[in-house]
């Protein structure tokens, strides 16, 4: 699930380096090529087949946490809190925040993708 969160945040921040790094070994982490492509093309989480409801919530949370300004609809927060314990939400938030930090850092330095996910 955290691989999905990292990927969702990478694509939401439009960070080629982050997307490349976080797509590396996606299959080994249980993320299918179809799921990766759906995230890359900004598909709505509910439209990505094969994901659990919790994975969809986690992806949407990462996407919302990667937007400026931050906006979390109250109905989404209720669903998130219904699906995850407080500690789990903190892990999701810090994972998305970490990708957001790296996205801004590497983009501000002009660092190109390194080819981590290339065959």
Buried (B, 14 or more C-beta within 10 A) or exposed (E): BBBBBBBBBBBBBEBBBBBBBBBBEBEEBEBBEEBBEBBEEEBEBEEBEEBEEEBBBBBBBBBBBBEEEEEEEEEBEEBBEEBBEEEBBEBBBEBBBBBBEBBEEBBEEEBEBEEEBEE
